[in-house]
Amino acid sequence: MTLLPAPPASRQLGTSGIAVSPIAWGMWRLAENGRSAGESARLVHAALDAGITLLDTADIYGFDGSKGFGDAEALLGEVLAAEPALRQRMVLASKGGIMPPLPYNQSADYLNAALDASLRRLRTECIDLYQIHRPDILAHPQEVARVLDDAVAAGKIRSIGVSNFTIHQTAALNQFLDHKLVASQPEISPLRITCFENGELDQAMMLGLTPLAWSPLGGGRLAAPESPRDQAVAAEPKTKALKESFGKLGLGNALIIGGAELDKNFALAARNIPNIDVLPVQGINVYDILRRKKLVLTKAAVEALEARFK
């Protein structure tokens, strides 16, 4: 097996000259379940100690549909106020432009107010990367660009990015910016590969933008797939690894009998391997035993069979 080289410890955020870690911490869930500032501080320390320097939050993070707007920023701000030295160890990113229940507002008045509110909640004088969270189709990109350029000139933000923009929306905003975009944040995961086909990544290369993938694990669906498509995508890498393991054990043609409850991920991966069948112990039968060259009983299957014949 060929091993890929380890990724660099840091890389440039577009053309900004800002170095960031290859993995970012998306802080959407920071304020969930009443997490305290002390607990949040431990998480921030753990991330920084692991080499994760890009911390990405947003003013909408923490909002549950009725309350909580700004809670994630405010909680991170408490951490930074208690330990100001942490600010120098991170690249702080945030996002704005969503205003429930509209849902989007990128007028000059609102964006200016939203940015100032984020700075207050984060208890910082400058945000390293400020991103327009989702496009407001009623806002002219020239107006949005003027707000962002003024914010850079005023020292409120160091660089500018977009999130969930189409290639045309990105190009339009970038056209009017004096301080050009340095990052684009599309959804990228094995369950969503649209950006490879719709030009988003091609445009990022053309404009020198750093793609920041949000929801790279499919919002948890890779670990707990539900739809047939998600199940097939999630099972593929597990199928390959399982097939290699079976090959080492000489199981090229086998019936595997598990316990009364099969491990869901194991069953999903195994069912894609030719000449391998997996059944719960209650499904054991002569036909399936005879059609395979080997019969494998798991410990759970043996225990269940022993209990049945006692």
C-alpha positions, 0 to 999 in steps of 0.5 A: 500500500502506498502511503501519502505524504503527511500534510504540511503543518500549515498552509496559506489562507489564499493570498492573505499571508495568514498561515492556518492548520490543514484542519479547522474547528467548526464551532457550530455546536460550541454553545450546545447543552449549556456548555460552560466557559471552563469546559469551552476553554478546555476544548480550545486548549485541546484543539490548539495543542493538537495543532488546529489553529483555525477556529471558525464560528459565526453569529448564527451559531447557537441559534435554535430557531427562537433564541441563542443567536450569537451564543457560540461567539459569546462563549468563545469571547468569554474564553478569550477574555479569561485567557487573552494569550490564546488569541495569539495562538489562533486564526479567528474566523467568523461569519455574518449576513444571516438575520432570522427570520428573513433569513438573509440581510447584507445591506450596508447597515446590517452588515456593519452592525453585525460585524461590530456585534461579532467583535463585541461578543468575541471580545477582540479588536479584529477578526482574521477571516470574516465571511459572508455566510450565505448570499443575499440575492437582494443585496448588490455585491458592490454594496457588500464589497464596500462594507467589507473593504471599509472593515479591512481599512478600519482594522476590524477584519484582516481578510474576506471569504464567502460561504455557500456562494455559487461561482457567479455570486463569488465572481460578482463580489470579488469583482467589486472588492479592492481586498480580494477574497481569500477563501470559499466555504462550500459543503464538501464530503463523500456525501456531497461532491457537487463542488467537483462538478459545478466549478466551485473548486476550479474557480477557487484555483483560478482566484487563489481561494482556499476551499474550507470544507464544511460538514466534511463528515456529512453532518454525522451521516457517514457514521450513521447513514440512513438513506440507501445512497448514504449507506452505500457511500459510507460502506465503501471504505469499510468494504475494502478494508473488510475484504482485505481482512477476509483475504488474510484469513482465507475467507473468500467464500464464506457464510458468517453467522453473528448474534441475534443483533448484527453490527449494522456497519459490519453487515453493510460493508460485508454485503458488498463483498462477493461470495460473502454472506452474513446472517443473524443466528436465528437465520441460520439454515442448511441452504446457506451453509451448503452454498458457501465453502466455509462457515464462520460462527462468531462468539455471539452465535456460538453462545446463542446456539449453546443456549438454544440446545441446552 
